[in-house]
Structure formats: structure tokens, C-alpha cells
Amino acid sequence: MACFLVPVAEAVVTTVITKVVESKENKQAALKGANDNGSLEMENRIPFSRKLKWLNNLLWGGSALLAFEHLWHGEIVPWFPFLSAASDSAAASVMLSEMATVGVSMAALVTAVWGVMLLVTNVMEKRVLKAQPDSN
């Protein structure tokens, strides 16, 4: 009924966090560039803001597909309260229960998959760092 709203809420929060982290990374890069004497250093690590964008893409994409599915089945309507289950108190109770169980489970699963992606990426980054010859 409205299970997609939980991942949407998480996506909104992570989008804001991504913008903040990206801003801090840009400031640090600017400071590093200002202090650097012109030497080029190859960056082997993926910025955390890009990794957060992966989570955002997973959450927004999945939520959009779920919203389309709910719209297709008539659970989302173009008039207030926009969710067909919200107009009846008994159906609203079922909707909130579904959000608490299915919606939270979906959001947690997507976040867990993203966590596994981060673990794999960290292993790959460490292998690249070990494979590079020392620049001393």
C-alpha cells in the first residue's frame, strides 16, 4: 500500500547527507590543491560521497518502481489523501503496519546490499594500493 514511502524517506535523508559530505570533500580537495606544490597524485580511493550516491540510486530507483506498481494497482490516487488506504481508518492501520514491516525490511535490505558493496569496494581498493610500487 505505502511500503515505498519508507525507502523514499531514507533516500531523502541520504541525499541530504550526500550533499553535505560532497561539500566537505570539495573543500578538503580545494585546500589540498592550494597547499600542494603542483605535483599530481593519483587518487586510488573512491570518495565516500560517490558511495553514498550508489545508495541513493538504489533507494530512489527501487522506490520509483514500487510507486509505479502501486499506481498501476490503484493504491495511489490523484486526489487527497493520495493513498487509497488512507481514506479508511481500518485500511490505514493495515497500511501503517505494512510500512512498519515491509517498508522497513526493504529499506534495511537495500542498505545491507549497499554495505556489502562497500566491503567489496574496500577490498578492491586495498588490492590496488598493495599492487602499486612505492613512490619513495
C-alpha positions as CSV (number, residue, x, y, z in Angstrom):
1,M,0.0,0.0,0.0
2,A,2.6,2.6,1.0
3,C,5.7,0.5,1.8
4,F,7.7,2.5,-0.8
5,L,7.4,5.6,1.5
6,V,10.0,4.2,3.9
7,P,12.8,3.8,1.3
8,V,11.8,7.3,0.0
9,A,12.2,8.8,3.4
10,E,15.6,7.1,3.7
11,A,16.5,8.3,0.2
12,V,15.7,11.9,1.2
13,V,17.9,11.7,4.3
14,T,20.8,10.1,2.4
15,T,20.5,12.7,-0.4
16,V,20.9,15.5,2.1
17,I,23.8,13.7,3.8
18,T,25.4,13.1,0.4
19,K,25.3,16.8,-0.4
20,V,26.9,17.7,2.9
21,V,29.7,15.1,2.5
22,E,30.3,16.1,-1.1
23,S,30.6,19.8,0.0
24,K,33.2,18.8,2.7
25,E,35.1,16.7,0.3
26,N,35.3,19.5,-2.2
27,K,36.5,21.9,0.5
28,Q,39.2,19.4,1.5
29,A,40.3,18.9,-2.1
30,A,40.5,22.7,-2.6
31,L,42.6,23.0,0.5
32,K,44.8,20.2,-0.6
33,G,45.2,21.7,-4.0
34,A,46.1,25.1,-2.5
35,N,48.8,23.5,-0.3
36,D,50.1,21.2,-3.0
37,N,53.2,22.5,-5.0
38,G,51.8,21.4,-8.3
39,S,52.6,17.7,-8.1
40,L,49.9,15.3,-9.4
41,E,48.9,12.5,-7.1
42,M,46.7,9.6,-8.3
43,E,43.7,9.1,-6.2
44,N,43.0,5.4,-5.7
45,R,40.1,5.6,-3.3
46,I,36.5,6.3,-4.3
47,P,35.1,9.3,-2.4
48,F,32.5,8.5,0.2
49,S,30.1,10.9,-1.5
50,R,30.1,8.7,-4.6
51,K,29.5,5.6,-2.5
52,L,26.5,7.4,-0.9
53,K,25.2,8.2,-4.4
54,W,25.2,4.4,-5.0
55,L,22.8,4.0,-2.0
56,N,20.7,7.0,-3.2
57,N,20.4,5.4,-6.7
58,L,19.4,2.1,-5.2
59,L,16.8,3.7,-2.9
60,W,15.3,6.2,-5.4
61,G,15.2,3.7,-8.2
62,G,13.5,1.0,-6.2
63,S,11.1,3.5,-4.7
64,A,10.2,4.8,-8.1
65,L,9.5,1.2,-9.4
66,L,7.4,0.5,-6.3
67,A,5.4,3.7,-6.6
68,F,4.7,2.9,-10.2
69,E,3.5,-0.6,-9.2
70,H,1.2,0.9,-6.5
71,L,-0.1,3.5,-9.0
72,W,-0.8,0.7,-11.5
73,H,-2.8,-1.2,-9.0
74,G,-4.8,1.9,-8.0
75,E,-3.3,2.2,-4.5
76,I,-2.1,5.7,-5.3
77,V,-4.8,8.1,-6.5
78,P,-4.6,11.7,-7.9
79,W,-6.9,13.1,-5.1
80,F,-6.3,13.7,-1.4
81,P,-5.1,11.7,0.6
82,F,-3.4,10.3,-2.4
83,L,-3.2,6.8,-0.9
84,S,-6.4,4.8,-1.3
85,A,-5.8,3.1,2.1
86,A,-5.6,6.4,4.0
87,S,-9.2,7.2,3.5
88,D,-10.4,4.4,5.7
89,S,-9.2,4.0,9.3
90,A,-9.1,0.2,9.2
91,A,-7.2,0.3,5.9
92,A,-4.9,3.0,7.3
93,S,-4.0,0.7,10.2
94,V,-3.1,-2.1,7.7
95,M,-1.1,0.4,5.6
96,L,0.9,1.6,8.6
97,S,1.6,-2.0,9.6
98,E,2.8,-2.7,6.1
99,M,5.0,0.3,6.2
100,A,6.5,-0.8,9.5
101,T,7.2,-4.3,8.4
102,V,7.6,-4.5,4.6
103,G,8.9,-0.9,4.1
104,V,11.5,-1.1,6.9
105,S,12.6,-4.5,5.7
106,M,13.0,-3.3,2.1
107,A,15.0,-0.2,3.2
108,A,17.2,-2.3,5.5
109,L,17.8,-4.9,2.8
110,V,18.8,-2.2,0.3
111,T,21.1,-0.6,2.9
112,A,22.6,-4.0,3.7
113,V,23.3,-4.7,0.0
114,W,25.0,-1.3,-0.2
115,G,27.1,-2.2,2.8
116,V,28.3,-5.4,1.0
117,M,29.1,-3.2,-2.0
118,L,31.2,-1.1,0.3
119,L,33.1,-4.1,1.7
120,V,33.8,-5.4,-1.8
121,T,35.0,-1.9,-2.9
122,N,37.3,-1.6,0.1
123,V,38.9,-4.9,-0.6
124,M,39.4,-3.9,-4.2
125,E,40.9,-0.5,-3.2
126,K,43.3,-2.2,-0.8
127,R,44.5,-4.6,-3.5
128,V,45.2,-1.7,-5.8
129,L,47.2,0.1,-3.1
130,K,49.2,-3.0,-2.4
131,A,49.9,-3.6,-6.1
132,Q,51.3,-0.1,-6.7
133,P,55.1,0.3,-6.4
134,D,56.3,2.6,-3.6
135,S,57.0,6.1,-4.8
136,N,59.9,6.6,-2.3
